[in-house]
Amino acid sequence: MSNRQEHPHFNDWFQTRGITEVECLVTDLTGILKGKIMPAGKYLGGGRPRLPDSIFIQTVTGGYPDDDDIHFWNPAERDMELVPDPNAIFLVPWADDATAQIIHDCHYLTGEPVELSPRHVLKRVLSFYEARGWKPIVAPEVEFFLVKTNTDSDYPLEPPIGRNGRQESSRQSFSIDAVNEFDPLFEEMYDYCDAMNLDLDTLIHEEGAGQMEVNFQHGDPLRLADQVVMFKRALRETALRHGMYATFMAKPMANEPGSSMHLHQSLLDAESGDNLFAGENGKSSRLFQQFIGGLQHYLPSAMPLLAPNVNSYRRLMRTETSGSAPTNVEWGTDNRTVGLRVPVSTPEATRVENRLAGADANPYLVMAASLACGYLGMLGQLEPRPPMIGSAWSGGHTLPDDIRPALDMLSACQPLAEVLGERFTNSYLAVKRAEHREYFQVISSWEREHLLLRV
Ligand SMILES: NC(=O)CC[C@H](N)C(=O)O
């Protein structure tokens, strides 16, 4: 296990920036950052923060699964030691005191890694690739809405007010002027992202009112999952400073499209750096076909990781406002009606874009799940169905339409559990089932409106 004092990197990094405080961070199953704050001197002196491993069996509201669901669980909460990744250190640009935020892995005091940690799950999937000399490369695209601040959760969200004093209205897709309405916010967002060394590429206005998308440069999956987590935090903070909320909820407003986290994926030979998805004569390779075959076969069962909330499935429902959110796992070239789009590219840039994940999903788990499905396809040499030409909206192989059937499919899929880790998969299922039970206990305004005085 690495000891912080063995990383002169931390000393230098802290000294150059005069760091006085450290935020020791871990992402839980739902993608929420948990952790501890420590004085920098204590951290450099080898002080190791600890957390109980129960943070990995908590619902988004902080609840826990029932005893029935956690029969696999050792009820004694075990302490975990937080072990920093020297490559995952970022400045906190908005802090008054010079503060570092560091993403940590979790180890039991006996030294073994905690299999329940989403970051560990991604590392585990990557280790299967590494063993075969394969290096996956990803590029995430994250959509989000800026909305007016709203403290009443019963009141529907509204689009934000821009510099011109007017509320955003929809159909401003790709409008530069509509982005400029929020210039002060985005300038600060870029300043923060620069200070944090995040590899942002483009920013565009998306289909919805106040909906934007940020693209990341392609690179190593672990690094990019770290960056997405950091980006979400930085953007939420920036928006608050400008009197707005930034939300990554999958479908925050019924009359607007939802927000996705598309994931471009390619595969390099770890030694030569060649793209293994590029075949002969400008065609794609057999491995590429099998990777897509794996996505088609296993993604429906992996949906709880890509669409983890009840709300996520509202984005994937075909309605007048669903925009280009996918409803199937078909593939096609330059086709945005399919879940798996192959962009037109040079052979070296051959890749597939998985369009299924919502922006609400945990980036470690989206990358782990999608790469696990592709890996299983290559391992089992699965052939994809023929590519979709034209619209796939009214056909194709469909996806589970709600979190409950999706959870049932995941629990029946042994190959995925083996790649993601059995203990992780079981506890994830238990947490998500508990969350659904919490949700189901809430009587909605729709029910009061239509049932209270009528049935
Ligand atoms: N850029 C796009 O293709 C829009 C994606 C759409 N917002 C979704 O939820 O999937």
Ligand as a Chemical Component Dictionary entry (heavy atoms), coordinates in Angstrom:
data_LIG
# 
_chem_comp.id                   LIG 
_chem_comp.type                 NON-POLYMER 
_chem_comp.pdbx_formal_charge   0 
_chem_comp.three_letter_code    LIG 
# 
loop_
_chem_comp_atom.comp_id 
_chem_comp_atom.atom_id 
_chem_comp_atom.alt_atom_id 
_chem_comp_atom.type_symbol 
_chem_comp_atom.charge 
_chem_comp_atom.model_Cartn_x 
_chem_comp_atom.model_Cartn_y 
_chem_comp_atom.model_Cartn_z 
_chem_comp_atom.pdbx_ordinal 
LIG N1 N1 N 0 -26.807 15.812 -28.152 1  
LIG C1 C1 C 0 -27.724 14.925 -28.146 2  
LIG O1 O1 O 0 -27.654 13.970 -28.886 3  
LIG C2 C2 C 0 -28.851 15.054 -27.155 4  
LIG C3 C3 C 0 -28.989 13.859 -26.229 5  
LIG C4 C4 C 0 -30.208 13.913 -25.334 6  
LIG N2 N2 N 0 -30.253 15.106 -24.543 7  
LIG C5 C5 C 0 -30.240 12.683 -24.401 8  
LIG O2 O2 O 0 -30.684 12.809 -23.298 9  
LIG O3 O3 O 0 -29.843 11.616 -24.756 10 
# 
loop_
_chem_comp_bond.comp_id 
_chem_comp_bond.atom_id_1 
_chem_comp_bond.atom_id_2 
_chem_comp_bond.value_order 
_chem_comp_bond.pdbx_ordinal 
LIG N1 C1 SING 1 
LIG C1 O1 DOUB 2 
LIG C1 C2 SING 3 
LIG C2 C3 SING 4 
LIG C3 C4 SING 5 
LIG C4 N2 SING 6 
LIG C4 C5 SING 7 
LIG C5 O2 DOUB 8 
LIG C5 O3 SING 9 
# 
